[in-house]
Amino acid sequence: MIEFKPDIQGETIRYTAVENGKTTGRILLTYHLTACVVKQIEADNDETAEGLIRSALNAAGNRSVYTAAYEPESFRNIAVLLGFEADGDKLTGEIPFLLTGHCGRH
């Protein structure tokens, strides 16, 4: 079973994915007021990456953050599946829609 362990300090949200005592991924998200940015992500697989993204976005949403940007090059396919859309060189979205899943989208 994968555990997503939070480390939230100030306007920085970090999650570490741990499975059977082994670290299998990490994410770093920063926020200010109502906007956040996924800055870094690393994971052993797509499922872990999705769980990390969802966990970090949920934590940000619980702090009144509404919009999100995704900067990393890794796992962009997962970010797009969640509903992030291209906006210049970044992917952006609104957290309530990103957390609802991708069923019924285009």
N, C-alpha and C positions, 0 to 999 in steps of 0.2 A: 504494500500500500504506500502510495506517495503522500508525503506530508508537505504542505507549503507553510514554511515558518516565516512570520513577518518580523521585520526590524524597521520600525517607523520612528523617525526622529526629525523634529521640525517639519520641513517641507520635503523630506526625502523618504521615499518608501522603497524598501528592499524586501524581496522575498527570496528564500532559498528553498529549493525542492530537495527533499531527502527521501530516499527509498532504501529500506533495509540498512539504515545507518550510513549510506553512501550519498554524498551530494551529487544530484543529477541535473541541477540547473540553478540559475540565478537571474534575477531581473532587478533593474534600477529604474525608478520613476521619480521625477521631481514634479512638484506642483507649486502654483502660486495663485491665490484667490480661486478663480473658477476654471483654470486651465492647467493641464498637466502634459508632460512629455515622457514617453518611454525612451530612456537614454541608452540602455544596454540590456541585452538578453543573451544568455547562453543556456543550452539545454541538450540533453542526450537525444531527444526525439521531438516530433511535432506535438504529441499529446502533452508532454511536460511543458513545452513552450506555451501551448494554449492555456493550461492551468495557471502558469505563472502570470500570463497577460491578464487573464480574468481576475485573478486574486489581486493584482496590483491595481487594476481599474476599479474593482469593487471597493478597495480601501480608499482610493482617491474619491470615489463617489460618496462614500460615507463622510468625507470631509468637505462636502459641498462643491466638489469639482465637477464640472459639466462637460467640458470639451477636452479631447485628448489628441495628441500628435504622436506618431510612431517614427522614430529616427533610424533605428538599426537596420542594417542590410540583411541580417539574419532573420529568418522566420517571417519575412514579409508576406509569404503565402498564407500563413496562419492569420496574420493581422488583417489581410484582405478578406479571408473567410469570415472573420468576426464582424466585418462591415466597415473597416477603415477604407477610405477612398483617397485616391491621389489628389494632392493639392500642391503643385510644384514638385519639389524634391522630397516632400514629406507625405506621409499618410495621415489623414485626420478623421475624426469622428466624434459623435456625441455619446458619452458614456451610457446613458440609458438604452440607447439603440445597440451599442456594441455588446452589451451584456445580455441582450435578449436572444442572441443566437442568430444563425443565418437562414433558418427555415423561412421560406416564402420570399426571399430576396431574389431579384432578377433571376 
